[in-house]
Amino acid sequence: MVSAAAAFAVVAALVGVARAQKETKVIYVSSEKATYTALMDGVSQQVLMGEPDKGPHATFSKFAPGYDAGMHSHTNDISIVVVKGAYLYKDEAGEKRVAAGEYLFVPGGHKHWSGGDKKEGAVFYEQGSGKFDTVPAK
């Protein structure tokens, strides 16, 4: 049931991004064979669709084992489906360990902490409703 929900979420997210980007071609990328580009220490990314620094986008992203993003927010909504490892998440409501096959939605402006599992890190599909940014919490 969880896998079916996660698959549906990925398809819905891809359809939303494709409509926003007006893609007219088939795109196929394996998270295992993707070419990841380092963004900062402990974070790398393979852009699948769109341009994360400009608007709506879809990526495969990786957090290195034990990566700590600190408390922050994002201007735009972000949807995440974990592919491998575990995405660690914490906010005022508590902590979540988002494992492979699980979905997490973080609304724009919502203060949270995120990181990668200490042993496996995390590989996840990420879809953003607009430009990606990280706003450190005050």
The first five atom37 places (N, CA, C, CB, O) and aatype in JSON, in Angstrom:
{
  "aatype": [12, 19, 15, 0, 0, 0, 0, 13, 0, 19, 19, 0, 0, 10, 19, 7, 19, 0, 1, 0, 5, 11, 6, 16, 11, 19, 9, 18, 19, 15, 15, 6, 11, 0, 16, 18, 16, 0, 10, 12, 3, 7, 19, 15, 5, 5, 19, 10, 12, 7, 6, 14, 3, 11, 7, 14, 8, 0, 16, 13, 15, 11, 13, 0, 14, 7, 18, 3, 0, 7, 12, 8, 15, 8, 16, 2, 3, 9, 15, 9, 19, 19, 19, 11, 7, 0, 18, 10, 18, 11, 3, 6, 0, 7, 6, 11, 1, 19, 0, 0, 7, 6, 18, 10, 13, 19, 14, 7, 7, 8, 11, 8, 17, 15, 7, 7, 3, 11, 11, 6, 7, 0, 19, 13, 18, 6, 5, 7, 15, 7, 11, 13, 3, 16, 19, 14, 0, 11],
  "atom_mask": [
    [1, 1, 1, 1, 1],
    [1, 1, 1, 1, 1],
    [1, 1, 1, 1, 1],
    [1, 1, 1, 1, 1],
    [1, 1, 1, 1, 1],
    [1, 1, 1, 1, 1],
    [1, 1, 1, 1, 1],
    [1, 1, 1, 1, 1],
    [1, 1, 1, 1, 1],
    [1, 1, 1, 1, 1],
    [1, 1, 1, 1, 1],
    [1, 1, 1, 1, 1],
    [1, 1, 1, 1, 1],
    [1, 1, 1, 1, 1],
    [1, 1, 1, 1, 1],
    [1, 1, 1, 0, 1],
    [1, 1, 1, 1, 1],
    [1, 1, 1, 1, 1],
    [1, 1, 1, 1, 1],
    [1, 1, 1, 1, 1],
    [1, 1, 1, 1, 1],
    [1, 1, 1, 1, 1],
    [1, 1, 1, 1, 1],
    [1, 1, 1, 1, 1],
    [1, 1, 1, 1, 1],
    [1, 1, 1, 1, 1],
    [1, 1, 1, 1, 1],
    [1, 1, 1, 1, 1],
    [1, 1, 1, 1, 1],
    [1, 1, 1, 1, 1],
    [1, 1, 1, 1, 1],
    [1, 1, 1, 1, 1],
    [1, 1, 1, 1, 1],
    [1, 1, 1, 1, 1],
    [1, 1, 1, 1, 1],
    [1, 1, 1, 1, 1],
    [1, 1, 1, 1, 1],
    [1, 1, 1, 1, 1],
    [1, 1, 1, 1, 1],
    [1, 1, 1, 1, 1],
    [1, 1, 1, 1, 1],
    [1, 1, 1, 0, 1],
    [1, 1, 1, 1, 1],
    [1, 1, 1, 1, 1],
    [1, 1, 1, 1, 1],
    [1, 1, 1, 1, 1],
    [1, 1, 1, 1, 1],
    [1, 1, 1, 1, 1],
    [1, 1, 1, 1, 1],
    [1, 1, 1, 0, 1],
    [1, 1, 1, 1, 1],
    [1, 1, 1, 1, 1],
    [1, 1, 1, 1, 1],
    [1, 1, 1, 1, 1],
    [1, 1, 1, 0, 1],
    [1, 1, 1, 1, 1],
    [1, 1, 1, 1, 1],
    [1, 1, 1, 1, 1],
    [1, 1, 1, 1, 1],
    [1, 1, 1, 1, 1],
    [1, 1, 1, 1, 1],
    [1, 1, 1, 1, 1],
    [1, 1, 1, 1, 1],
    [1, 1, 1, 1, 1],
    [1, 1, 1, 1, 1],
    [1, 1, 1, 0, 1],
    [1, 1, 1, 1, 1],
    [1, 1, 1, 1, 1],
    [1, 1, 1, 1, 1],
    [1, 1, 1, 0, 1],
    [1, 1, 1, 1, 1],
    [1, 1, 1, 1, 1],
    [1, 1, 1, 1, 1],
    [1, 1, 1, 1, 1],
    [1, 1, 1, 1, 1],
    [1, 1, 1, 1, 1],
    [1, 1, 1, 1, 1],
    [1, 1, 1, 1, 1],
    [1, 1, 1, 1, 1],
    [1, 1, 1, 1, 1],
    [1, 1, 1, 1, 1],
    [1, 1, 1, 1, 1],
    [1, 1, 1, 1, 1],
    [1, 1, 1, 1, 1],
    [1, 1, 1, 0, 1],
    [1, 1, 1, 1, 1],
    [1, 1, 1, 1, 1],
    [1, 1, 1, 1, 1],
    [1, 1, 1, 1, 1],
    [1, 1, 1, 1, 1],
    [1, 1, 1, 1, 1],
    [1, 1, 1, 1, 1],
    [1, 1, 1, 1, 1],
    [1, 1, 1, 0, 1],
    [1, 1, 1, 1, 1],
    [1, 1, 1, 1, 1],
    [1, 1, 1, 1, 1],
    [1, 1, 1, 1, 1],
    [1, 1, 1, 1, 1],
    [1, 1, 1, 1, 1],
    [1, 1, 1, 0, 1],
    [1, 1, 1, 1, 1],
    [1, 1, 1, 1, 1],
    [1, 1, 1, 1, 1],
    [1, 1, 1, 1, 1],
    [1, 1, 1, 1, 1],
    [1, 1, 1, 1, 1],
    [1, 1, 1, 0, 1],
    [1, 1, 1, 0, 1],
    [1, 1, 1, 1, 1],
    [1, 1, 1, 1, 1],
    [1, 1, 1, 1, 1],
    [1, 1, 1, 1, 1],
    [1, 1, 1, 1, 1],
    [1, 1, 1, 0, 1],
    [1, 1, 1, 0, 1],
    [1, 1, 1, 1, 1],
    [1, 1, 1, 1, 1],
    [1, 1, 1, 1, 1],
    [1, 1, 1, 1, 1],
    [1, 1, 1, 0, 1],
    [1, 1, 1, 1, 1],
    [1, 1, 1, 1, 1],
    [1, 1, 1, 1, 1],
    [1, 1, 1, 1, 1],
    [1, 1, 1, 1, 1],
    [1, 1, 1, 1, 1],
    [1, 1, 1, 0, 1],
    [1, 1, 1, 1, 1],
    [1, 1, 1, 0, 1],
    [1, 1, 1, 1, 1],
    [1, 1, 1, 1, 1],
    [1, 1, 1, 1, 1],
    [1, 1, 1, 1, 1],
    [1, 1, 1, 1, 1],
    [1, 1, 1, 1, 1],
    [1, 1, 1, 1, 1],
    [1, 1, 1, 1, 1]
  ],
  "atom_positions": [
    [[0.82, -1.19, 0.0], [0.0, 0.0, 0.0], [0.87, 1.26, 0.0], [-0.94, -0.01, 1.21], [0.62, 2.2, -0.75]],
    [[1.93, 1.27, 0.86], [2.82, 2.42, 0.94], [3.55, 2.6, -0.38], [3.83, 2.27, 2.09], [3.69, 3.72, -0.87]],
    [[4.02, 1.48, -0.98], [4.72, 1.56, -2.26], [3.81, 2.1, -3.36], [5.26, 0.18, -2.67], [4.25, 2.89, -4.2]],
    [[2.56, 1.69, -3.35], [1.61, 2.18, -4.35], [1.37, 3.67, -4.16], [0.28, 1.41, -4.25], [1.29, 4.42, -5.14]],
    [[1.26, 4.12, -2.91], [1.07, 5.55, -2.64], [2.29, 6.34, -3.07], [0.78, 5.78, -1.14], [2.16, 7.42, -3.65]],
    [[3.48, 5.81, -2.8], [4.72, 6.5, -3.2], [4.82, 6.57, -4.71], [5.95, 5.79, -2.61], [5.19, 7.61, -5.26]],
    [[4.49, 5.48, -5.4], [4.53, 5.47, -6.87], [3.54, 6.49, -7.43], [4.22, 4.06, -7.41], [3.87, 7.21, -8.37]],
    [[2.35, 6.54, -6.86], [1.35, 7.51, -7.31], [1.85, 8.94, -7.1], [0.02, 7.3, -6.57], [1.67, 9.8, -7.96]],
    [[2.48, 9.19, -5.95], [3.01, 10.52, -5.65], [4.08, 10.93, -6.65], [3.57, 10.57, -4.23], [4.11, 12.07, -7.1]],
    [[4.96, 9.98, -7.0], [6.01, 10.28, -7.99], [5.39, 10.61, -9.33], [6.99, 9.09, -8.12], [5.77, 11.59, -9.97]],
    [[4.44, 9.8, -9.77], [3.78, 10.05, -11.06], [3.07, 11.4, -11.04], [2.78, 8.92, -11.39], [3.19, 12.17, -12.0]],
    [[2.34, 11.69, -9.99], [1.62, 12.97, -9.89], [2.59, 14.14, -9.91], [0.77, 13.01, -8.62], [2.35, 15.15, -10.57]],
    [[3.69, 14.0, -9.19], [4.69, 15.07, -9.17], [5.32, 15.27, -10.53], [5.78, 14.77, -8.14], [5.49, 16.4, -10.98]],
    [[5.67, 14.18, -11.2], [6.26, 14.29, -12.54], [5.3, 14.93, -13.52], [6.69, 12.91, -13.05], [5.7, 15.75, -14.34]],
    [[4.03, 14.55, -13.45], [3.04, 15.15, -14.34], [2.94, 16.65, -14.07], [1.66, 14.48, -14.15], [2.87, 17.44, -15.02]],
    [[2.93, 17.06, -12.8], [2.86, 18.47, -12.45], [4.05, 19.24, -12.95], [0.0, 0.0, 0.0], [3.9, 20.34, -13.5]],
    [[5.25, 18.7, -12.77], [6.45, 19.38, -13.24], [6.48, 19.42, -14.76], [7.72, 18.68, -12.71], [6.83, 20.44, -15.35]],
    [[6.1, 18.3, -15.4], [6.09, 18.26, -16.86], [5.15, 19.33, -17.43], [5.68, 16.87, -17.36], [5.48, 19.99, -18.41]],
    [[4.0, 19.48, -16.81], [3.07, 20.51, -17.27], [3.65, 21.9, -17.07], [1.72, 20.4, -16.54], [3.53, 22.76, -17.94]],
    [[4.3, 22.12, -15.94], [4.9, 23.42, -15.65], [6.03, 23.72, -16.62], [5.42, 23.47, -14.22], [6.23, 24.88, -17.0]],
    [[6.78, 22.7, -17.03], [7.92, 22.89, -17.92], [7.56, 22.68, -19.39], [9.03, 21.93, -17.53], [8.38, 22.96, -20.27]],
    [[6.35, 22.21, -19.68], [5.9, 21.94, -21.03], [6.84, 20.99, -21.77], [5.77, 23.24, -21.81], [7.16, 21.19, -22.94]],
    [[7.28, 19.94, -21.06], [8.14, 18.93, -21.66], [7.36, 18.17, -22.73], [8.69, 17.95, -20.59], [6.18, 17.88, -22.56]],
    [[8.02, 17.87, -23.8], [7.38, 17.14, -24.89], [8.14, 15.89, -25.27], [7.24, 18.03, -26.1], [7.89, 15.3, -26.32]],
    [[9.07, 15.47, -24.41], [9.85, 14.28, -24.71], [9.84, 13.34, -23.51], [11.3, 14.65, -25.09], [9.58, 13.75, -22.38]],
    [[10.12, 12.08, -23.78], [10.23, 11.09, -22.72], [11.58, 11.28, -22.04], [10.07, 9.63, -23.29], [12.59, 11.47, -22.71]],
    [[11.58, 11.23, -20.73], [12.81, 11.36, -19.95], [12.95, 10.11, -19.11], [12.8, 12.65, -19.06], [12.02, 9.71, -18.41]],
    [[14.12, 9.48, -19.18], [14.39, 8.31, -18.35], [15.77, 8.49, -17.72], [14.32, 6.99, -19.19], [16.76, 8.71, -18.41]],
    [[15.82, 8.38, -16.4], [17.08, 8.45, -15.67], [17.0, 7.46, -14.51], [17.38, 9.91, -15.16], [16.02, 7.46, -13.76]],
    [[18.02, 6.63, -14.37], [18.11, 5.7, -13.24], [18.83, 6.4, -12.1], [18.84, 4.38, -13.65], [19.89, 6.99, -12.31]],
    [[18.28, 6.35, -10.9], [18.94, 6.98, -9.76], [20.28, 6.31, -9.47], [18.04, 6.91, -8.51], [21.19, 6.94, -8.94]],
    [[20.41, 5.04, -9.82], [21.66, 4.29, -9.59], [22.75, 4.73, -10.57], [21.41, 2.78, -9.73], [23.93, 4.73, -10.21]],
    [[22.37, 5.09, -11.8], [23.36, 5.41, -12.83], [23.41, 6.9, -13.18], [23.06, 4.62, -14.08], [24.09, 7.29, -14.12]],
    [[22.71, 7.71, -12.43], [22.65, 9.16, -12.7], [24.03, 9.79, -12.52], [21.62, 9.85, -11.78], [24.89, 9.26, -11.8]],
    [[24.23, 10.92, -13.17], [25.47, 11.69, -13.02], [25.19, 12.82, -12.05], [25.98, 12.25, -14.4], [24.6, 13.84, -12.41]],
    [[25.61, 12.62, -10.82], [25.35, 13.59, -9.76], [26.43, 14.68, -9.75], [25.28, 12.89, -8.38], [27.61, 14.39, -9.94]],
    [[26.0, 15.91, -9.55], [26.9, 17.05, -9.45], [26.89, 17.54, -8.0], [26.48, 18.2, -10.44], [25.83, 17.73, -7.41]],
    [[28.08, 17.73, -7.44], [28.17, 18.23, -6.06], [27.65, 19.65, -5.98], [29.62, 18.16, -5.55], [28.04, 20.51, -6.77]],
    [[26.76, 19.91, -5.02], [26.22, 21.25, -4.8], [26.94, 21.94, -3.65], [24.72, 21.19, -4.52], [27.21, 23.13, -3.69]],
    [[27.24, 21.16, -2.62], [27.96, 21.61, -1.43], [28.45, 20.36, -0.74], [27.06, 22.5, -0.48], [28.1, 19.25, -1.15]],
    [[29.23, 20.51, 0.28], [29.75, 19.37, 1.0], [28.6, 18.5, 1.51], [30.64, 19.82, 2.17], [27.79, 18.96, 2.32]],
    [[28.52, 17.25, 1.06], [27.5, 16.32, 1.53], [26.22, 16.27, 0.72], [0.0, 0.0, 0.0], [25.34, 15.46, 1.02]],
    [[26.09, 17.12, -0.32], [24.88, 17.14, -1.14], [25.25, 17.12, -2.61], [24.01, 18.39, -0.81], [26.1, 17.89, -3.06]],
    [[24.61, 16.22, -3.37], [24.79, 16.19, -4.82], [23.44, 15.98, -5.47], [25.8, 15.08, -5.25], [22.47, 15.58, -4.82]],
    [[23.39, 16.26, -6.79], [22.09, 16.28, -7.46], [22.22, 15.96, -8.95], [21.41, 17.64, -7.28], [23.21, 16.32, -9.59]],
    [[21.22, 15.29, -9.48], [21.04, 15.07, -10.91], [19.74, 15.75, -11.29], [21.04, 13.52, -11.29], [18.67, 15.32, -10.86]],
    [[19.81, 16.8, -12.08], [18.59, 17.49, -12.52], [17.89, 16.61, -13.54], [18.91, 18.91, -13.12], [18.51, 16.15, -14.5]],
    [[16.6, 16.39, -13.34], [15.79, 15.58, -14.24], [14.97, 16.46, -15.17], [14.88, 14.65, -13.45], [14.78, 16.15, -16.35]],
    [[14.47, 17.56, -14.62], [13.59, 18.44, -15.38], [13.62, 19.83, -14.77], [12.14, 17.89, -15.39], [13.72, 19.99, -13.56]],
    [[13.54, 20.85, -15.62], [13.51, 22.22, -15.14], [14.89, 22.71, -14.74], [0.0, 0.0, 0.0], [15.9, 22.08, -15.03]],
    [[14.92, 23.85, -14.07], [16.15, 24.46, -13.59], [15.92, 24.87, -12.13], [16.57, 25.69, -14.48], [15.25, 25.86, -11.87]],
    [[16.49, 24.1, -11.19], [16.24, 24.36, -9.77], [16.54, 25.79, -9.32], [17.04, 23.42, -8.95], [15.9, 26.3, -8.4]],
    [[17.51, 26.45, -9.96], [17.85, 27.81, -9.54], [16.97, 28.87, -10.19], [19.29, 28.1, -9.86], [17.16, 30.07, -9.97]],
    [[15.98, 28.41, -11.0], [15.11, 29.38, -11.69], [13.61, 29.15, -11.48], [15.39, 29.35, -13.15], [12.84, 30.11, -11.48]],
    [[13.19, 27.89, -11.3], [11.75, 27.64, -11.19], [11.43, 26.19, -10.88], [0.0, 0.0, 0.0], [12.27, 25.48, -10.33]],
    [[10.21, 25.75, -11.24], [9.79, 24.37, -10.95], [10.82, 23.38, -11.5], [8.4, 24.09, -11.56], [11.42, 23.6, -12.56]],
    [[11.02, 22.29, -10.77], [12.07, 21.36, -11.14], [11.82, 19.98, -10.53], [13.44, 21.88, -10.71], [11.01, 19.82, -9.63]],
    [[12.56, 19.0, -11.06], [12.58, 17.65, -10.5], [14.03, 17.19, -10.52], [11.65, 16.67, -11.32], [14.75, 17.41, -11.49]],
    [[14.46, 16.56, -9.43], [15.85, 16.1, -9.32], [15.9, 14.76, -8.61], [16.71, 17.13, -8.59], [14.97, 14.38, -7.89]],
    [[17.01, 14.05, -8.8], [17.44, 13.04, -7.86], [18.47, 13.75, -7.02], [18.02, 11.72, -8.57], [19.36, 14.41, -7.56]],
    [[18.37, 13.65, -5.71], [19.32, 14.29, -4.82], [19.9, 13.26, -3.86], [18.65, 15.44, -4.03], [19.26, 12.25, -3.54]],
    [[21.13, 13.51, -3.42], [21.8, 12.62, -2.48], [22.29, 13.42, -1.28], [22.99, 11.89, -3.16], [22.84, 14.51, -1.42]],
    [[22.07, 12.85, -0.11], [22.69, 13.34, 1.13], [23.72, 12.29, 1.52], [21.61, 13.58, 2.29], [23.4, 11.1, 1.57]],
    [[24.94, 12.7, 1.79], [25.97, 11.79, 2.27], [25.59, 11.26, 3.65], [27.35, 12.5, 2.32], [24.81, 11.9, 4.36]],
    [[26.12, 10.11, 4.03], [25.84, 9.6, 5.37], [26.17, 10.65, 6.44], [26.65, 8.31, 5.63], [27.26, 11.22, 6.46]],
    [[25.2, 10.87, 7.33], [25.37, 11.81, 8.43], [25.25, 13.28, 8.05], [0.0, 0.0, 0.0], [25.5, 14.14, 8.89]],
    [[24.88, 13.59, 6.8], [24.74, 14.99, 6.39], [23.74, 15.71, 7.29], [24.3, 15.09, 4.91], [22.71, 15.15, 7.64]],
    [[24.05, 16.94, 7.66], [23.23, 17.77, 8.54], [22.98, 19.11, 7.86], [23.92, 17.96, 9.95], [23.9, 19.92, 7.72]],
    [[21.74, 19.35, 7.43], [21.4, 20.6, 6.74], [21.09, 21.73, 7.71], [20.21, 20.39, 5.81], [20.94, 22.88, 7.29]],
    [[20.98, 21.43, 9.01], [20.64, 22.46, 9.97], [19.18, 22.89, 9.84], [0.0, 0.0, 0.0], [18.46, 22.42, 8.95]],
    [[18.75, 23.77, 10.72], [17.37, 24.29, 10.67], [17.28, 25.31, 9.56], [16.95, 24.92, 12.04], [18.12, 26.19, 9.43]],
    [[16.23, 25.18, 8.74], [16.06, 26.06, 7.58], [14.62, 25.96, 7.07], [17.07, 25.7, 6.46], [13.8, 25.22, 7.61]],
    [[14.34, 26.71, 6.02], [13.08, 26.59, 5.29], [13.39, 26.78, 3.82], [12.01, 27.64, 5.79], [14.53, 27.09, 3.45]],
    [[12.39, 26.59, 2.98], [12.49, 26.82, 1.54], [11.34, 27.75, 1.16], [12.43, 25.47, 0.72], [10.26, 27.67, 1.75]],
    [[11.57, 28.62, 0.21], [10.53, 29.55, -0.21], [9.34, 28.81, -0.83], [11.08, 30.55, -1.21], [8.19, 29.18, -0.61]],
    [[9.63, 27.76, -1.6], [8.59, 27.02, -2.33], [8.37, 25.62, -1.76], [8.95, 26.92, -3.8], [9.22, 25.09, -1.04]],
    [[7.22, 25.03, -2.1], [6.88, 23.67, -1.68], [7.88, 22.67, -2.25], [5.45, 23.31, -2.11], [8.38, 22.83, -3.36]],
    [[8.16, 21.62, -1.47], [9.03, 20.54, -1.91], [8.37, 19.21, -1.59], [10.43, 20.65, -1.24], [7.86, 19.0, -0.48]],
    [[8.37, 18.31, -2.57], [7.9, 16.94, -2.37], [9.1, 16.01, -2.52], [6.76, 16.56, -3.38], [9.93, 16.2, -3.41]],
    [[9.18, 15.02, -1.64], [10.3, 14.1, -1.62], [9.78, 12.66, -1.58], [11.24, 14.38, -0.42], [8.87, 12.35, -0.82]],
    [[10.38, 11.79, -2.41], [10.15, 10.35, -2.33], [11.52, 9.71, -2.2], [9.36, 9.81, -3.6], [12.36, 9.85, -3.1]],
    [[11.76, 9.01, -1.11], [13.06, 8.4, -0.87], [13.2, 7.13, -1.72], [13.25, 8.06, 0.63], [12.29, 6.3, -1.79]],
    [[14.36, 7.02, -2.36], [14.66, 5.89, -3.22], [15.56, 4.88, -2.49], [15.33, 6.37, -4.53], [15.37, 3.67, -2.62]],
    [[16.51, 5.39, -1.73], [17.48, 4.53, -1.03], [17.93, 5.23, 0.25], [18.71, 4.21, -1.94], [18.03, 6.45, 0.29]],
    [[18.21, 4.44, 1.28], [18.66, 5.02, 2.55], [17.49, 5.63, 3.28], [0.0, 0.0, 0.0], [16.36, 5.14, 3.2]],
    [[17.76, 6.71, 4.01], [16.69, 7.38, 4.76], [16.97, 8.87, 4.87], [16.55, 6.77, 6.17], [18.09, 9.3, 5.17]],
    [[15.94, 9.66, 4.6], [15.95, 11.11, 4.74], [15.44, 11.41, 6.14], [15.07, 11.83, 3.62], [14.32, 11.04, 6.49]],
    [[16.25, 12.06, 6.93], [15.87, 12.37, 8.3], [15.26, 13.77, 8.34], [17.08, 12.27, 9.26], [15.79, 14.7, 7.72]],
    [[14.16, 13.93, 9.05], [13.39, 15.17, 9.06], [12.94, 15.47, 10.49], [12.17, 15.08, 8.11], [12.57, 14.57, 11.24]],
    [[12.99, 16.76, 10.85], [12.55, 17.16, 12.18], [11.93, 18.56, 12.09], [13.74, 17.14, 13.19], [12.46, 19.45, 11.43]],
    [[10.79, 18.74, 12.78], [10.17, 20.05, 12.92], [9.51, 20.13, 14.29], [9.13, 20.32, 11.77], [9.73, 19.25, 15.13]],
    [[8.72, 21.16, 14.52], [8.1, 21.33, 15.85], [7.15, 20.19, 16.21], [7.35, 22.64, 15.9], [6.82, 20.01, 17.38]],
    [[6.7, 19.43, 15.22], [5.78, 18.31, 15.48], [6.52, 17.02, 15.83], [4.89, 18.08, 14.27], [5.9, 16.05, 16.28]],
    [[7.84, 16.99, 15.62], [8.6, 15.78, 15.94], [9.54, 15.38, 14.83], [0.0, 0.0, 0.0], [9.81, 16.14, 13.9]],
    [[10.05, 14.15, 14.95], [11.02, 13.61, 14.0], [10.39, 12.55, 13.12], [12.23, 13.04, 14.73], [9.49, 11.82, 13.54]],
    [[10.89, 12.48, 11.88], [10.45, 11.44, 10.95], [11.68, 10.84, 10.28], [9.45, 12.01, 9.89], [12.6, 11.56, 9.91]],
    [[11.68, 9.55, 10.13], [12.69, 8.85, 9.35], [11.97, 8.42, 8.08], [13.33, 7.61, 10.15], [11.19, 7.47, 8.1]],
    [[12.22, 9.11, 6.98], [11.54, 8.86, 5.72], [12.39, 7.84, 4.95], [11.32, 10.19, 4.89], [13.45, 8.18, 4.44]],
    [[11.91, 6.61, 4.87], [12.65, 5.5, 4.28], [12.27, 5.29, 2.81], [12.41, 4.21, 5.07], [11.35, 5.93, 2.3]],
    [[12.98, 4.4, 2.16], [12.72, 4.08, 0.75], [11.25, 3.72, 0.55], [13.63, 2.91, 0.27], [10.68, 2.91, 1.28]],
    [[10.65, 4.34, -0.47], [9.24, 4.11, -0.77], [8.29, 5.03, -0.03], [0.0, 0.0, 0.0], [7.08, 4.91, -0.18]],
    [[8.83, 5.95, 0.77], [7.98, 6.86, 1.54], [8.06, 8.28, 0.99], [8.37, 6.84, 3.02], [9.05, 8.68, 0.39]],
    [[6.98, 9.03, 1.21], [6.79, 10.38, 0.66], [6.74, 11.41, 1.79], [5.49, 10.45, -0.19], [6.2, 11.15, 2.86]],
    [[7.31, 12.58, 1.51], [7.26, 13.71, 2.45], [6.97, 14.98, 1.67], [8.58, 13.84, 3.26], [7.62, 15.25, 0.65]],
    [[6.01, 15.78, 2.13], [5.72, 17.08, 1.55], [6.09, 18.14, 2.57], [4.2, 17.2, 1.13], [5.66, 18.08, 3.73]],
    [[6.89, 19.13, 2.14], [7.28, 20.23, 3.02], [6.79, 21.52, 2.37], [8.85, 20.26, 3.26], [7.29, 21.91, 1.31]],
    [[5.81, 22.2, 2.98], [5.29, 23.44, 2.39], [6.34, 24.56, 2.44], [4.01, 23.88, 3.11], [7.15, 24.62, 3.36]],
    [[6.3, 25.42, 1.45], [7.19, 26.58, 1.43], [7.04, 27.38, 2.72], [0.0, 0.0, 0.0], [5.93, 27.57, 3.21]],
    [[8.17, 27.85, 3.26], [8.16, 28.65, 4.47], [8.16, 27.87, 5.77], [0.0, 0.0, 0.0], [8.26, 28.46, 6.84]],
    [[8.05, 26.54, 5.69], [7.96, 25.71, 6.9], [9.37, 25.42, 7.44], [7.21, 24.38, 6.6], [10.19, 24.81, 6.75]],
    [[9.65, 25.85, 8.67], [10.95, 25.66, 9.3], [11.14, 24.2, 9.7], [11.11, 26.58, 10.53], [10.27, 23.6, 10.34]],
    [[12.3, 23.62, 9.31], [12.58, 22.22, 9.61], [14.09, 21.95, 9.57], [11.85, 21.31, 8.61], [14.88, 22.79, 9.14]],
    [[14.46, 20.78, 10.04], [15.83, 20.28, 9.95], [15.78, 19.05, 9.06], [16.44, 19.95, 11.36], [14.81, 18.3, 9.11]],
    [[16.82, 18.82, 8.25], [16.9, 17.6, 7.47], [18.33, 17.09, 7.4], [16.35, 17.83, 6.06], [19.28, 17.84, 7.62]],
    [[18.45, 15.81, 7.09], [19.77, 15.2, 7.0], [19.69, 13.8, 6.45], [0.0, 0.0, 0.0], [18.6, 13.3, 6.15]],
    [[20.86, 13.17, 6.32], [20.93, 11.81, 5.8], [21.21, 10.8, 6.9], [0.0, 0.0, 0.0], [21.86, 11.12, 7.89]],
    [[20.71, 9.6, 6.71], [20.96, 8.5, 7.63], [22.47, 8.38, 7.87], [20.38, 7.17, 7.07], [23.27, 8.55, 6.94]],
    [[22.86, 8.1, 9.1], [24.29, 8.07, 9.46], [25.08, 6.99, 8.73], [24.44, 7.86, 10.93], [26.27, 7.17, 8.49]],
    [[24.44, 5.88, 8.37], [25.16, 4.79, 7.68], [24.97, 4.83, 6.17], [24.7, 3.45, 8.22], [25.93, 4.68, 5.42]],
    [[23.74, 5.04, 5.71], [23.42, 4.95, 4.28], [23.29, 6.29, 3.57], [22.15, 4.19, 4.11], [23.36, 6.34, 2.34]],
    [[23.12, 7.37, 4.3], [22.79, 8.62, 3.64], [21.38, 8.52, 3.07], [0.0, 0.0, 0.0], [20.56, 7.76, 3.58]],
    [[21.1, 9.27, 2.01], [19.78, 9.22, 1.39], [19.89, 9.56, -0.09], [18.8, 10.19, 2.09], [20.64, 10.45, -0.48]],
    [[19.14, 8.84, -0.9], [18.94, 9.17, -2.32], [17.44, 9.38, -2.43], [19.49, 8.03, -3.32], [16.66, 8.52, -2.03]],
    [[17.04, 10.53, -2.99], [15.62, 10.82, -3.07], [15.26, 11.61, -4.32], [15.18, 11.58, -1.83], [16.05, 12.39, -4.84]],
    [[14.03, 11.37, -4.78], [13.45, 12.16, -5.86], [12.89, 13.41, -5.19], [12.34, 11.35, -6.67], [12.18, 13.31, -4.18]],
    [[13.19, 14.57, -5.74], [12.69, 15.82, -5.17], [12.02, 16.64, -6.26], [13.83, 16.63, -4.51], [12.57, 16.78, -7.36]],
    [[10.85, 17.16, -5.97], [10.12, 18.01, -6.92], [9.8, 19.32, -6.23], [8.82, 17.3, -7.43], [9.2, 19.33, -5.15]],
    [[10.19, 20.41, -6.83], [9.93, 21.72, -6.27], [8.94, 22.5, -7.09], [0.0, 0.0, 0.0], [8.98, 22.47, -8.32]],
    [[8.04, 23.21, -6.42], [7.0, 23.98, -7.12], [7.54, 25.28, -7.7], [5.85, 24.29, -6.16], [6.87, 25.93, -8.5]],
    [[8.75, 25.66, -7.3], [9.39, 26.87, -7.78], [10.87, 26.77, -7.56], [0.0, 0.0, 0.0], [11.4, 25.68, -7.32]],
    [[11.55, 27.89, -7.65], [13.0, 27.94, -7.46], [13.4, 27.3, -6.12], [13.5, 29.4, -7.52], [12.73, 27.5, -5.1]],
    [[14.51, 26.52, -6.14], [14.99, 25.9, -4.91], [15.9, 26.88, -4.19], [15.72, 24.57, -5.21], [16.78, 27.49, -4.8]],
    [[15.69, 27.02, -2.89], [16.58, 27.8, -2.06], [16.57, 27.21, -0.66], [16.17, 29.31, -2.03], [15.69, 26.42, -0.31]],
    [[17.55, 27.59, 0.13], [17.61, 27.19, 1.53], [17.77, 28.46, 2.34], [18.78, 26.18, 1.81], [18.75, 29.19, 2.2]],
    [[16.81, 28.71, 3.2], [16.81, 29.92, 4.04], [17.15, 29.49, 5.46], [15.43, 30.69, 3.98], [16.31, 28.88, 6.12]],
    [[18.36, 29.79, 5.95], [18.72, 29.39, 7.31], [17.74, 29.96, 8.34], [20.14, 29.85, 7.64], [17.3, 31.1, 8.23]],
    [[17.41, 29.13, 9.34], [16.49, 29.57, 10.41], [17.2, 30.56, 11.31], [15.96, 28.36, 11.23], [18.41, 30.46, 11.54]],
    [[16.42, 31.5, 11.84], [16.97, 32.51, 12.75], [16.68, 32.15, 14.18], [16.41, 33.9, 12.45], [17.07, 32.88, 15.09]]
  ]
}
